[in-house]
Amino acid sequence: MPDAPLFESLEGLRGTGKSTVAPLLAASRRARLVPTMPPFYEPLRREMDVRANAEARMCFYLSALLTAVDEIRSNLIAGNPVVVESYFARCLANHRAFGVDLDVTLPSDLPQPVTYLLVCTEDERRRRLAHRDKPVSRWDVLAENAADRITHAYAQFPTNHVDTTGLGPDEVCRAILATDTQGAHHRADAEPLGTHPHVLSPVPRGR
């Protein structure tokens, strides 16, 4: 439906620019920036992230996302565009790469975003991470070790690649704004995310 409010998600590995670009994109679109980790989940997230149970962590993050869907859906129904910094693709891709092999069939009526996969050269991504002033969790370390497997898992989702190499946040935002979102929306709706348990094929565990 051409007049439907736009729903957009930023995906990608750590250091590709998701958290920096998301608020800029939301401001440019005059959209609501909805956190996919609701604030009241944060204390438990910190507890969960110090534990080593990847299956439990995946289920926790899915719960947070499904809770966030209520706010996303209510905004879209009200006619408000929505931007999120990652959605179900990140949760599934990361945890598959961590070796979780739970079959997940998500509700077929989930709001489907236009998804932008932010990428950059590995050298630049590592430079950005080196300049971050954020604590590094054990899961961040695991994600770095599994970066190739996460990228492989992301390839199984409908996304629009945006190369952020050498670009500032404003330039990345402009590149996204220049994307044909009507065509992207059509592709994103062609295979609803997670309606089949085989959406993600098994990703080999790292040695």
ZAVOTOR-331169 format. One record per atom (N, C-alpha, C): atom name; residue in three letters; x, y, z; residue number from 1. Coordinates in steps of 0.05 Angstrom, whole numbers. Each point is the difference from the previous one (the first is absolute). Last residue first. Layout:
N
<'CA' 'ala' <X Y Z> NUM>,
...
This chain:
207
<'N' 'arg' <711 -473 304> 207>,
<'CA' 'arg' <16 -17 16> 207>,
<'C' 'arg' <15 16 21> 207>,
<'N' 'gly' <-100 23 -44> 206>,
<'CA' 'gly' <29 4 -3> 206>,
<'C' 'gly' <15 -20 17> 206>,
<'N' 'arg' <-98 -20 -43> 205>,
<'CA' 'arg' <14 11 23> 205>,
<'C' 'arg' <29 4 -6> 205>,
<'N' 'pro' <-78 1 -77> 204>,
<'CA' 'pro' <19 -17 15> 204>,
<'C' 'pro' <12 15 24> 204>,
<'N' 'val' <-99 15 -37> 203>,
<'CA' 'val' <26 13 -5> 203>,
<'C' 'val' <20 -16 16> 203>,
<'N' 'pro' <-104 -24 -43> 202>,
<'CA' 'pro' <20 -1 21> 202>,
<'C' 'pro' <26 13 -8> 202>,
<'N' 'ser' <-87 40 -44> 201>,
<'CA' 'ser' <12 -27 0> 201>,
<'C' 'ser' <21 -1 22> 201>,
<'N' 'leu' <-89 64 -6> 200>,
<'CA' 'leu' <29 -1 4> 200>,
<'C' 'leu' <10 -28 -1> 200>,
<'N' 'val' <-89 10 -16> 199>,
<'CA' 'val' <9 26 -11> 199>,
<'C' 'val' <31 1 2> 199>,
<'N' 'his' <-65 -72 27> 198>,
<'CA' 'his' <25 -4 -15> 198>,
<'C' 'his' <10 26 -12> 198>,
<'N' 'pro' <-82 -9 52> 197>,
<'CA' 'pro' <23 -6 17> 197>,
<'C' 'pro' <26 -3 -15> 197>,
<'N' 'his' <-81 67 -30> 196>,
<'CA' 'his' <7 -28 -2> 196>,
<'C' 'his' <24 -7 17> 196>,
<'N' 'thr' <-33 87 -3> 195>,
<'CA' 'thr' <-26 -14 -1> 195>,
<'C' 'thr' <4 -30 -3> 195>,
<'N' 'gly' <67 77 7> 194>,
<'CA' 'gly' <-4 -20 20> 194>,
<'C' 'gly' <-27 -14 0> 194>,
<'N' 'leu' <7 88 -56> 193>,
<'CA' 'leu' <22 -9 18> 193>,
<'C' 'leu' <-10 -21 19> 193>,
<'N' 'pro' <-43 16 -98> 192>,
<'CA' 'pro' <-1 11 27> 192>,
<'C' 'pro' <20 -14 18> 192>,
<'N' 'glu' <0 16 -104> 191>,
<'CA' 'glu' <4 -23 17> 191>,
<'C' 'glu' <0 9 28> 191>,
<'N' 'ala' <-21 64 -65> 190>,
<'CA' 'ala' <-2 -24 -17> 190>,
<'C' 'ala' <3 -26 16> 190>,
<'N' 'asp' <8 94 29> 189>,
<'CA' 'asp' <-25 -13 5> 189>,
<'C' 'asp' <-2 -27 -15> 189>,
<'N' 'ala' <75 58 -10> 188>,
<'CA' 'ala' <-1 -8 28> 188>,
<'C' 'ala' <-25 -16 6> 188>,
<'N' 'arg' <12 39 -86> 187>,
<'CA' 'arg' <18 -23 4> 187>,
<'C' 'arg' <-2 -10 29> 187>,
<'N' 'his' <-47 78 -21> 186>,
<'CA' 'his' <-12 -23 -15> 186>,
<'C' 'his' <17 -25 5> 186>,
<'N' 'his' <31 81 34> 185>,
<'CA' 'his' <-22 -9 16> 185>,
<'C' 'his' <-13 -25 -14> 185>,
<'N' 'ala' <69 45 -45> 184>,
<'CA' 'ala' <10 -15 23> 184>,
<'C' 'ala' <-22 -11 16> 184>,
<'N' 'gly' <-22 57 -71> 183>,
<'CA' 'gly' <9 -26 -10> 183>,
<'C' 'gly' <11 -17 23> 183>,
<'N' 'gln' <-24 86 22> 182>,
<'CA' 'gln' <-25 -14 -10> 182>,
<'C' 'gln' <8 -28 -10> 182>,
<'N' 'thr' <68 61 29> 181>,
<'CA' 'thr' <-14 -15 22> 181>,
<'C' 'thr' <-25 -14 -10> 181>,
<'N' 'asp' <93 35 -43> 180>,
<'CA' 'asp' <-27 -3 -9> 180>,
<'C' 'asp' <-15 -17 20> 180>,
<'N' 'thr' <85 64 26> 179>,
<'CA' 'thr' <-8 -27 -8> 179>,
<'C' 'thr' <-29 0 -9> 179>,
<'N' 'ala' <50 75 38> 178>,
<'CA' 'ala' <-1 -1 -29> 178>,
<'C' 'ala' <-8 -28 -11> 178>,
<'N' 'leu' <11 20 94> 177>,
<'CA' 'leu' <-22 16 -10> 177>,
<'C' 'leu' <-3 -2 -30> 177>,
<'N' 'ile' <75 -40 41> 176>,
<'CA' 'ile' <-25 -15 6> 176>,
<'C' 'ile' <-24 15 -11> 176>,
<'N' 'ala' <82 43 -7> 175>,
<'CA' 'ala' <0 -24 -18> 175>,
<'C' 'ala' <-25 -17 5> 175>,
<'N' 'arg' <16 73 57> 174>,
<'CA' 'arg' <-9 9 -27> 174>,
<'C' 'arg' <-1 -23 -19> 174>,
<'N' 'cys' <33 -17 86> 173>,
<'CA' 'cys' <-28 5 1> 173>,
<'C' 'cys' <-11 9 -28> 173>,
<'N' 'val' <92 -12 10> 172>,
<'CA' 'val' <-13 -25 0> 172>,
<'C' 'val' <-31 4 0> 172>,
<'N' 'glu' <53 76 9> 171>,
<'CA' 'glu' <2 -11 -27> 171>,
<'C' 'glu' <-14 -27 -2> 171>,
<'N' 'asp' <7 41 84> 170>,
<'CA' 'asp' <-19 15 -16> 170>,
<'C' 'asp' <0 -11 -29> 170>,
<'N' 'pro' <64 -37 62> 169>,
<'CA' 'pro' <-28 -8 5> 169>,
<'C' 'pro' <-21 15 -17> 169>,
<'N' 'gly' <96 -10 -43> 168>,
<'CA' 'gly' <-8 9 26> 168>,
<'C' 'gly' <-30 -8 4> 168>,
<'N' 'leu' <72 -54 -64> 167>,
<'CA' 'leu' <-22 19 1> 167>,
<'C' 'leu' <-5 8 29> 167>,
<'N' 'gly' <64 -68 -35> 166>,
<'CA' 'gly' <9 27 -7> 166>,
<'C' 'gly' <-22 21 2> 166>,
<'N' 'thr' <-38 -95 -3> 165>,
<'CA' 'thr' <29 4 0> 165>,
<'C' 'thr' <7 29 -9> 165>,
<'N' 'thr' <-88 -49 8> 164>,
<'CA' 'thr' <7 24 16> 164>,
<'C' 'thr' <29 6 0> 164>,
<'N' 'asp' <-79 -55 -62> 163>,
<'CA' 'asp' <29 0 7> 163>,
<'C' 'asp' <7 26 14> 163>,
<'N' 'val' <-93 -59 -13> 162>,
<'CA' 'val' <10 28 0> 162>,
<'C' 'val' <29 -1 10> 162>,
<'N' 'his' <-84 -73 -38> 161>,
<'CA' 'his' <27 5 10> 161>,
<'C' 'his' <7 30 -3> 161>,
<'N' 'asn' <-95 -53 14> 160>,
<'CA' 'asn' <12 19 -19> 160>,
<'C' 'asn' <28 7 11> 160>,
<'N' 'thr' <-65 -93 16> 159>,
<'CA' 'thr' <11 25 10> 159>,
<'C' 'thr' <10 16 -23> 159>,
<'N' 'pro' <-51 -99 34> 158>,
<'CA' 'pro' <-2 21 -21> 158>,
<'C' 'pro' <10 27 11> 158>,
<'N' 'phe' <39 -96 36> 157>,
<'CA' 'phe' <-22 18 4> 157>,
<'C' 'phe' <-1 20 -23> 157>,
<'N' 'gln' <68 -67 13> 156>,
<'CA' 'gln' <-24 -14 -5> 156>,
<'C' 'gln' <-25 17 5> 156>,
<'N' 'ala' <92 27 15> 155>,
<'CA' 'ala' <-4 -2 -29> 155>,
<'C' 'ala' <-27 -14 -6> 155>,
<'N' 'tyr' <36 9 89> 154>,
<'CA' 'tyr' <-14 24 -9> 154>,
<'C' 'tyr' <-8 -3 -30> 154>,
<'N' 'ala' <55 -66 40> 153>,
<'CA' 'ala' <-27 -3 8> 153>,
<'C' 'ala' <-17 24 -9> 153>,
<'N' 'his' <93 1 -17> 152>,
<'CA' 'his' <-13 -21 -15> 152>,
<'C' 'his' <-29 -3 7> 152>,
<'N' 'thr' <51 59 51> 151>,
<'CA' 'thr' <-4 11 -27> 151>,
<'C' 'thr' <-14 -21 -18> 151>,
<'N' 'ile' <26 -28 85> 150>,
<'CA' 'ile' <-22 19 2> 150>,
<'C' 'ile' <-7 11 -28> 150>,
<'N' 'arg' <76 -54 7> 149>,
<'CA' 'arg' <-25 -16 2> 149>,
<'C' 'arg' <-24 18 2> 149>,
<'N' 'asp' <85 40 0> 148>,
<'CA' 'asp' <-6 -11 -26> 148>,
<'C' 'asp' <-25 -16 0> 148>,
<'N' 'ala' <30 37 83> 147>,
<'CA' 'ala' <-9 20 -19> 147>,
<'C' 'ala' <-7 -11 -28> 147>,
<'N' 'ala' <29 -37 92> 146>,
<'CA' 'ala' <-20 -12 -18> 146>,
<'C' 'ala' <-8 18 -22> 146>,
<'N' 'asn' <61 27 69> 145>,
<'CA' 'asn' <10 -26 -9> 145>,
<'C' 'asn' <-18 -14 -20> 145>,
<'N' 'glu' <-29 80 39> 144>,
<'CA' 'glu' <23 5 -16> 144>,
<'C' 'glu' <12 -25 -11> 144>,
<'N' 'ala' <-71 -7 60> 143>,
<'CA' 'ala' <-9 11 -26> 143>,
<'C' 'ala' <23 6 -18> 143>,
<'N' 'leu' <18 -27 89> 142>,
<'CA' 'leu' <-10 -23 -16> 142>,
<'C' 'leu' <-9 10 -28> 142>,
<'N' 'val' <24 66 61> 141>,
<'CA' 'val' <24 -15 -8> 141>,
<'C' 'val' <-8 -24 -18> 141>,
<'N' 'asp' <-69 49 39> 140>,
<'CA' 'asp' <13 16 -21> 140>,
<'C' 'asp' <25 -14 -10> 140>,
<'N' 'trp' <-45 -38 71> 139>,
<'CA' 'trp' <-14 -4 -24> 139>,
<'C' 'trp' <11 17 -23> 139>,
<'N' 'arg' <33 9 88> 138>,
<'CA' 'arg' <9 -25 -11> 138>,
<'C' 'arg' <-14 -6 -26> 138>,
<'N' 'ser' <8 103 21> 137>,
<'CA' 'ser' <-10 -24 14> 137>,
<'C' 'ser' <11 -25 -12> 137>,
<'N' 'val' <32 107 8> 136>,
<'CA' 'val' <-2 -22 -18> 136>,
<'C' 'val' <-9 -25 16> 136>,
<'N' 'pro' <-13 114 13> 135>,
<'CA' 'pro' <10 -25 10> 135>,
<'C' 'pro' <-4 -23 -20> 135>,
<'N' 'lys' <14 101 -34> 134>,
<'CA' 'lys' <-21 -18 11> 134>,
<'C' 'lys' <13 -25 11> 134>,
<'N' 'asp' <30 81 -58> 133>,
<'CA' 'asp' <2 3 29> 133>,
<'C' 'asp' <-23 -15 12> 133>,
<'N' 'arg' <58 -6 -99> 132>,
<'CA' 'arg' <-25 0 15> 132>,
<'C' 'arg' <5 3 30> 132>,
<'N' 'his' <64 -9 -76> 131>,
<'CA' 'his' <-5 27 11> 131>,
<'C' 'his' <-26 1 16> 131>,
<'N' 'ala' <29 -80 -44> 130>,
<'CA' 'ala' <22 7 18> 130>,
<'C' 'ala' <-5 28 13> 130>,
<'N' 'leu' <-60 -33 -66> 129>,
<'CA' 'leu' <-3 -14 25> 129>,
<'C' 'leu' <22 7 20> 129>,
<'N' 'arg' <5 34 -88> 128>,
<'CA' 'arg' <-22 12 14> 128>,
<'C' 'arg' <-4 -13 28> 128>,
<'N' 'arg' <65 -37 -57> 127>,
<'CA' 'arg' <8 27 9> 127>,
<'C' 'arg' <-22 13 16> 127>,
<'N' 'arg' <-19 -82 -42> 126>,
<'CA' 'arg' <17 -4 24> 126>,
<'C' 'arg' <10 27 11> 126>,
<'N' 'arg' <-50 1 -80> 125>,
<'CA' 'arg' <-17 -8 22> 125>,
<'C' 'arg' <16 -4 25> 125>,
<'N' 'glu' <46 19 -79> 124>,
<'CA' 'glu' <-14 24 10> 124>,
<'C' 'glu' <-18 -8 23> 124>,
<'N' 'asp' <46 -69 -44> 123>,
<'CA' 'asp' <19 18 13> 123>,
<'C' 'asp' <-14 24 12> 123>,
<'N' 'glu' <-50 -62 -51> 122>,
<'CA' 'glu' <6 -10 27> 122>,
<'C' 'glu' <20 18 14> 122>,
<'N' 'thr' <-70 40 -71> 121>,
<'CA' 'thr' <23 -17 0> 121>,
<'C' 'thr' <8 -8 28> 121>,
<'N' 'cys' <-102 18 -13> 120>,
<'CA' 'cys' <24 17 -5> 120>,
<'C' 'cys' <24 -20 -1> 120>,
<'N' 'val' <-120 7 6> 119>,
<'CA' 'val' <25 -14 -2> 119>,
<'C' 'val' <23 19 -3> 119>,
<'N' 'leu' <-114 -11 26> 118>,
<'CA' 'leu' <23 18 -1> 118>,
<'C' 'leu' <26 -17 -1> 118>,
<'N' 'leu' <-105 -17 -28> 117>,
<'CA' 'leu' <22 -14 12> 117>,
<'C' 'leu' <25 18 -4> 117>,
<'N' 'tyr' <-111 17 2> 116>,
<'CA' 'tyr' <25 9 -11> 116>,
<'C' 'tyr' <22 -15 15> 116>,
<'N' 'thr' <-113 -12 -18> 115>,
<'CA' 'thr' <24 -5 16> 115>,
<'C' 'thr' <25 8 -16> 115>,
<'N' 'val' <-114 14 12> 114>,
<'CA' 'val' <21 3 -20> 114>,
<'C' 'val' <27 -1 15> 114>,
<'N' 'pro' <-81 -49 49> 113>,
<'CA' 'pro' <14 25 -7> 113>,
<'C' 'pro' <14 -1 -27> 113>,
<'N' 'gln' <-91 -47 50> 112>,
<'CA' 'gln' <24 -7 -16> 112>,
<'C' 'gln' <14 26 -8> 112>,
<'N' 'pro' <-72 -39 82> 111>,
<'CA' 'pro' <7 22 -18> 111>,
<'C' 'pro' <26 -6 -14> 111>,
<'N' 'leu' <-57 -83 33> 110>,
<'CA' 'leu' <19 20 10> 110>,
<'C' 'leu' <3 22 -20> 110>,
<'N' 'asp' <-56 -84 -3> 109>,
<'CA' 'asp' <-10 27 -3> 109>,
<'C' 'asp' <18 22 11> 109>,
<'N' 'ser' <14 -98 3> 108>,
<'CA' 'ser' <0 8 -28> 108>,
<'C' 'ser' <-10 29 -4> 108>,
<'N' 'pro' <56 -44 86> 107>,
<'CA' 'pro' <-28 5 -10> 107>,
<'C' 'pro' <0 11 -28> 107>,
<'N' 'leu' <83 -62 24> 106>,
<'CA' 'leu' <-11 25 10> 106>,
<'C' 'leu' <-28 4 -10> 106>,
<'N' 'thr' <68 -85 18> 105>,
<'CA' 'thr' <-21 9 -19> 105>,
<'C' 'thr' <-13 24 12> 105>,
<'N' 'val' <95 -62 16> 104>,
<'CA' 'val' <-17 23 8> 104>,
<'C' 'val' <-19 7 -23> 104>,
<'N' 'asp' <73 -82 42> 103>,
<'CA' 'asp' <-18 8 -22> 103>,
<'C' 'asp' <-19 22 9> 103>,
<'N' 'leu' <101 -21 40> 102>,
<'CA' 'leu' <-28 -1 5> 102>,
<'C' 'leu' <-16 7 -26> 102>,
<'N' 'asp' <99 -7 20> 101>,
<'CA' 'asp' <-14 -13 -22> 101>,
<'C' 'asp' <-29 -4 6> 101>,
<'N' 'val' <97 61 26> 100>,
<'CA' 'val' <-27 -8 9> 100>,
<'C' 'val' <-15 -12 -24> 100>,
<'N' 'gly' <93 38 0> 99>,
<'CA' 'gly' <-5 -29 2> 99>,
<'C' 'gly' <-27 -8 9> 99>,
<'N' 'phe' <40 88 -21> 98>,
<'CA' 'phe' <10 -9 25> 98>,
<'C' 'phe' <-5 -30 4> 98>,
<'N' 'ala' <-33 45 -76> 97>,
<'CA' 'ala' <29 -1 -2> 97>,
<'C' 'ala' <13 -9 26> 97>,
<'N' 'arg' <-93 12 -2> 96>,
<'CA' 'arg' <7 -23 -17> 96>,
<'C' 'arg' <30 -2 -2> 96>,
<'N' 'his' <-31 74 44> 95>,
<'CA' 'his' <-2 -24 17> 95>,
<'C' 'his' <4 -26 -17> 95>,
<'N' 'asn' <2 86 -43> 94>,
<'CA' 'asn' <21 -2 20> 94>,
<'C' 'asn' <-2 -26 15> 94>,
<'N' 'ala' <-67 19 -64> 93>,
<'CA' 'ala' <26 -4 -13> 93>,
<'C' 'ala' <22 -4 21> 93>,
<'N' 'leu' <-88 19 30> 92>,
<'CA' 'leu' <2 -26 -11> 92>,
<'C' 'leu' <28 -5 -12> 92>,
<'N' 'cys' <-19 86 36> 91>,
<'CA' 'cys' <-2 -20 21> 91>,
<'C' 'cys' <4 -28 -12> 91>,
<'N' 'arg' <-4 71 -61> 90>,
<'CA' 'arg' <24 1 16> 90>,
<'C' 'arg' <0 -22 22> 90>,
<'N' 'ala' <-78 12 -54> 89>,
<'CA' 'ala' <23 -11 -16> 89>,
<'C' 'ala' <25 -1 17> 89>,
<'N' 'phe' <-82 40 32> 88>,
<'CA' 'phe' <3 -29 5> 88>,
<'C' 'phe' <24 -11 -16> 88>,
<'N' 'tyr' <13 99 13> 87>,
<'CA' 'tyr' <-27 -13 4> 87>,
<'C' 'tyr' <5 -30 3> 87>,
<'N' 'ser' <56 106 -3> 86>,
<'CA' 'ser' <-1 -29 -1> 86>,
<'C' 'ser' <-28 -10 8> 86>,
<'N' 'glu' <3 93 12> 85>,
<'CA' 'glu' <28 -9 -2> 85>,
<'C' 'glu' <1 -30 5> 85>,
<'N' 'val' <-85 62 -39> 84>,
<'CA' 'val' <11 -16 21> 84>,
<'C' 'val' <30 -6 -6> 84>,
<'N' 'val' <-90 70 -30> 83>,
<'CA' 'val' <27 -9 -5> 83>,
<'C' 'val' <9 -17 24> 83>,
<'N' 'val' <-100 40 -47> 82>,
<'CA' 'val' <16 -12 22> 82>,
<'C' 'val' <27 -8 -10> 82>,
<'N' 'pro' <-95 68 -24> 81>,
<'CA' 'pro' <22 -16 -9> 81>,
<'C' 'pro' <17 -9 24> 81>,
<'N' 'asn' <-106 23 8> 80>,
<'CA' 'asn' <27 10 6> 80>,
<'C' 'asn' <21 -18 -12> 80>,
<'N' 'gly' <-100 -10 3> 79>,
<'CA' 'gly' <11 15 -23> 79>,
<'C' 'gly' <27 11 4> 79>,
<'N' 'ala' <-57 -58 57> 78>,
<'CA' 'ala' <-6 28 4> 78>,
<'C' 'ala' <11 17 -23> 78>,
<'N' 'ile' <18 -93 3> 77>,
<'CA' 'ile' <-30 3 -3> 77>,
<'C' 'ile' <-8 30 2> 77>,
<'N' 'leu' <90 -22 16> 76>,
<'CA' 'leu' <-6 -3 -29> 76>,
<'C' 'leu' <-30 3 -4> 76>,
<'N' 'asn' <31 1 89> 75>,
<'CA' 'asn' <9 24 -15> 75>,
<'C' 'asn' <-8 -2 -29> 75>,
<'N' 'ser' <-17 -74 54> 74>,
<'CA' 'ser' <-18 22 7> 74>,
<'C' 'ser' <8 26 -14> 74>,
<'N' 'arg' <56 -77 -11> 73>,
<'CA' 'arg' <-26 -3 -14> 73>,
<'C' 'arg' <-19 23 7> 73>,
<'N' 'ile' <83 -3 44> 72>,
<'CA' 'ile' <4 4 -28> 72>,
<'C' 'ile' <-27 0 -15> 72>,
<'N' 'glu' <1 -22 91> 71>,
<'CA' 'glu' <4 29 -4> 71>,
<'C' 'glu' <3 6 -30> 71>,
<'N' 'asp' <-7 -91 24> 70>,
<'CA' 'asp' <-25 14 7> 70>,
<'C' 'asp' <2 30 -5> 70>,
<'N' 'val' <76 -56 -11> 69>,
<'CA' 'val' <-18 0 -23> 69>,
<'C' 'val' <-26 14 7> 69>,
<'N' 'ala' <68 -17 65> 68>,
<'CA' 'ala' <3 25 -14> 68>,
<'C' 'ala' <-19 1 -24> 68>,
<'N' 'thr' <3 -80 49> 67>,
<'CA' 'thr' <-12 21 17> 67>,
<'C' 'thr' <2 27 -15> 67>,
<'N' 'leu' <42 -73 -39> 66>,
<'CA' 'leu' <-29 -3 -2> 66>,
<'C' 'leu' <-15 20 17> 66>,
<'N' 'leu' <94 -1 6> 65>,
<'CA' 'leu' <-8 9 -26> 65>,
<'C' 'leu' <-31 -3 -4> 65>,
<'N' 'ala' <40 -33 80> 64>,
<'CA' 'ala' <2 29 -1> 64>,
<'C' 'ala' <-10 11 -27> 64>,
<'N' 'ser' <5 -93 9> 63>,
<'CA' 'ser' <-21 11 17> 63>,
<'C' 'ser' <0 30 0> 63>,
<'N' 'leu' <70 -45 -43> 62>,
<'CA' 'leu' <-25 -2 -16> 62>,
<'C' 'leu' <-23 11 16> 62>,
<'N' 'tyr' <82 -4 44> 61>,
<'CA' 'tyr' <0 21 -20> 61>,
<'C' 'tyr' <-25 -1 -18> 61>,
<'N' 'phe' <12 -69 64> 60>,
<'CA' 'phe' <-4 26 13> 60>,
<'C' 'phe' <-2 23 -20> 60>,
<'N' 'cys' <22 -86 -31> 59>,
<'CA' 'cys' <-28 1 7> 59>,
<'C' 'cys' <-7 27 14> 59>,
<'N' 'met' <91 -18 -21> 58>,
<'CA' 'met' <-16 4 -24> 58>,
<'C' 'met' <-29 3 6> 58>,
<'N' 'arg' <57 -21 71> 57>,
<'CA' 'arg' <4 27 -9> 57>,
<'C' 'arg' <-16 6 -25> 57>,
<'N' 'ala' <2 -88 33> 56>,
<'CA' 'ala' <-16 17 18> 56>,
<'C' 'ala' <2 29 -9> 56>,
<'N' 'glu' <54 -61 -45> 55>,
<'CA' 'glu' <-28 -5 -7> 55>,
<'C' 'glu' <-18 18 17> 55>,
<'N' 'ala' <94 2 16> 54>,
<'CA' 'ala' <-8 14 -25> 54>,
<'C' 'ala' <-29 -5 -7> 54>,
<'N' 'asn' <58 1 93> 53>,
<'CA' 'asn' <-20 -17 -13> 53>,
<'C' 'asn' <-11 15 -25> 53>,
<'N' 'ala' <66 30 69> 52>,
<'CA' 'ala' <11 -13 -23> 52>,
<'C' 'ala' <-21 -16 -16> 52>,
<'N' 'arg' <1 97 66> 51>,
<'CA' 'arg' <-3 -29 1> 51>,
<'C' 'arg' <8 -13 -27> 51>,
<'N' 'val' <-5 94 19> 50>,
<'CA' 'val' <23 -10 14> 50>,
<'C' 'val' <-1 -31 2> 50>,
<'N' 'asp' <-70 52 -41> 49>,
<'CA' 'asp' <24 1 -16> 49>,
<'C' 'asp' <25 -9 14> 49>,
<'N' 'met' <-87 5 42> 48>,
<'CA' 'met' <1 -21 -20> 48>,
<'C' 'met' <26 0 -15> 48>,
<'N' 'glu' <-18 69 62> 47>,
<'CA' 'glu' <4 -25 14> 47>,
<'C' 'glu' <3 -23 -21> 47>,
<'N' 'arg' <-20 84 -33> 46>,
<'CA' 'arg' <27 1 11> 46>,
<'C' 'arg' <6 -26 15> 46>,
<'N' 'arg' <-87 11 -34> 45>,
<'CA' 'arg' <19 -3 -22> 45>,
<'C' 'arg' <28 -1 11> 45>,
<'N' 'leu' <-70 21 59> 44>,
<'CA' 'leu' <3 -29 -5> 44>,
<'C' 'leu' <19 -5 -23> 44>,
<'N' 'pro' <-19 90 20> 43>,
<'CA' 'pro' <14 -12 23> 43>,
<'C' 'pro' <4 -30 -4> 43>,
<'N' 'glu' <-49 48 -70> 42>,
<'CA' 'glu' <29 5 2> 42>,
<'C' 'glu' <14 -13 24> 42>,
<'N' 'tyr' <-97 4 -30> 41>,
<'CA' 'tyr' <16 -24 -4> 41>,
<'C' 'tyr' <29 3 7> 41>,
<'N' 'phe' <-64 72 0> 40>,
<'CA' 'phe' <-3 -16 24> 40>,
<'C' 'phe' <13 -28 -2> 40>,
<'N' 'pro' <1 64 -74> 39>,
<'CA' 'pro' <16 9 23> 39>,
<'C' 'pro' <-3 -18 25> 39>,
<'N' 'pro' <-10 -41 -100> 38>,
<'CA' 'pro' <-15 19 16> 38>,
<'C' 'pro' <15 6 26> 38>,
<'N' 'met' <36 -29 -94> 37>,
<'CA' 'met' <4 -10 27> 37>,
<'C' 'met' <-14 19 18> 37>,
<'N' 'thr' <-4 21 -87> 36>,
<'CA' 'thr' <-8 -28 -1> 36>,
<'C' 'thr' <8 -16 25> 36>,
<'N' 'pro' <-25 109 -20> 35>,
<'CA' 'pro' <21 -19 10> 35>,
<'C' 'pro' <-11 -28 -1> 35>,
<'N' 'val' <-28 85 -64> 34>,
<'CA' 'val' <-10 -18 20> 34>,
<'C' 'val' <22 -19 9> 34>,
<'N' 'leu' <-18 98 -51> 33>,
<'CA' 'leu' <22 -18 5> 33>,
<'C' 'leu' <-8 -18 23> 33>,
<'N' 'arg' <-62 58 -73> 32>,
<'CA' 'arg' <5 -7 28> 32>,
<'C' 'arg' <23 -20 1> 32>,
<'N' 'ala' <-9 76 -79> 31>,
<'CA' 'ala' <-10 -25 9> 31>,
<'C' 'ala' <5 -4 29> 31>,
<'N' 'arg' <23 66 -75> 30>,
<'CA' 'arg' <-20 8 20> 30>,
<'C' 'arg' <-14 -24 11> 30>,
<'N' 'arg' <76 0 -61> 29>,
<'CA' 'arg' <-26 -11 -8> 29>,
<'C' 'arg' <-23 12 17> 29>,
<'N' 'ser' <90 23 19> 28>,
<'CA' 'ser' <-4 7 -28> 28>,
<'C' 'ser' <-27 -9 -9> 28>,
<'N' 'ala' <27 -24 87> 27>,
<'CA' 'ala' <-4 29 -2> 27>,
<'C' 'ala' <-6 8 -28> 27>,
<'N' 'ala' <23 -89 14> 26>,
<'CA' 'ala' <-26 5 12> 26>,
<'C' 'ala' <-6 30 -2> 26>,
<'N' 'leu' <85 -28 -27> 25>,
<'CA' 'leu' <-20 -8 -19> 25>,
<'C' 'leu' <-28 6 10> 25>,
<'N' 'leu' <71 16 58> 24>,
<'CA' 'leu' <1 19 -23> 24>,
<'C' 'leu' <-21 -7 -20> 24>,
<'N' 'pro' <13 -58 74> 23>,
<'CA' 'pro' <-14 25 7> 23>,
<'C' 'pro' <0 21 -22> 23>,
<'N' 'ala' <46 -83 -19> 22>,
<'CA' 'ala' <-29 -4 5> 22>,
<'C' 'ala' <-14 26 9> 22>,
<'N' 'val' <98 -11 -15> 21>,
<'CA' 'val' <-17 9 -22> 21>,
<'C' 'val' <-30 -2 6> 21>,
<'N' 'thr' <67 -27 64> 20>,
<'CA' 'thr' <4 28 -7> 20>,
<'C' 'thr' <-19 9 -21> 20>,
<'N' 'ser' <1 -91 28> 19>,
<'CA' 'ser' <-10 17 22> 19>,
<'C' 'ser' <4 30 -5> 19>,
<'N' 'lys' <31 -65 -66> 18>,
<'CA' 'lys' <-29 -2 5> 18>,
<'C' 'lys' <-9 20 21> 18>,
<'N' 'gly' <91 -22 -44> 17>,
<'CA' 'gly' <-13 26 2> 17>,
<'C' 'gly' <-29 0 7> 17>,
<'N' 'thr' <75 -70 -6> 16>,
<'CA' 'thr' <-8 9 -27> 16>,
<'C' 'thr' <-16 26 0> 16>,
<'N' 'gly' <36 -54 77> 15>,
<'CA' 'gly' <18 19 -12> 15>,
<'C' 'gly' <-7 10 -28> 15>,
<'N' 'arg' <-35 -95 33> 14>,
<'CA' 'arg' <8 21 18> 14>,
<'C' 'arg' <19 19 -16> 14>,
<'N' 'leu' <-64 -51 -64> 13>,
<'CA' 'leu' <19 -7 21> 13>,
<'C' 'leu' <5 23 18> 13>,
<'N' 'gly' <-95 -1 -50> 12>,
<'CA' 'gly' <28 -1 -7> 12>,
<'C' 'gly' <18 -9 24> 12>,
<'N' 'glu' <-104 52 -30> 11>,
<'CA' 'glu' <13 -25 9> 11>,
<'C' 'glu' <30 2 -7> 11>,
<'N' 'leu' <-98 63 9> 10>,
<'CA' 'leu' <28 0 -7> 10>,
<'C' 'leu' <13 -25 12> 10>,
<'N' 'ser' <-106 30 -33> 9>,
<'CA' 'ser' <18 -12 20> 9>,
<'C' 'ser' <28 2 -11> 9>,
<'N' 'glu' <-108 46 -16> 8>,
<'CA' 'glu' <27 -6 -9> 8>,
<'C' 'glu' <17 -11 23> 8>,
<'N' 'phe' <-105 30 -40> 7>,
<'CA' 'phe' <12 -14 23> 7>,
<'C' 'phe' <28 -9 -10> 7>,
<'N' 'leu' <-83 75 -33> 6>,
<'CA' 'leu' <24 -16 -5> 6>,
<'C' 'leu' <10 -12 26> 6>,
<'N' 'pro' <-105 23 -26> 5>,
<'CA' 'pro' <24 12 12> 5>,
<'C' 'pro' <23 -19 -3> 5>,
<'N' 'ala' <-80 1 -72> 4>,
<'CA' 'ala' <6 -12 26> 4>,
<'C' 'ala' <25 13 11> 4>,
<'N' 'asp' <-43 15 -88> 3>,
<'CA' 'asp' <-1 20 21> 3>,
<'C' 'asp' <6 -10 28> 3>,
<'N' 'pro' <-1 -57 -81> 2>,
<'CA' 'pro' <19 22 -3> 2>,
<'C' 'pro' <0 20 23> 2>,
<'N' 'met' <-19 -107 2> 1>,
<'CA' 'met' <-17 24 0> 1>,
<'C' 'met' <18 25 0> 1>,
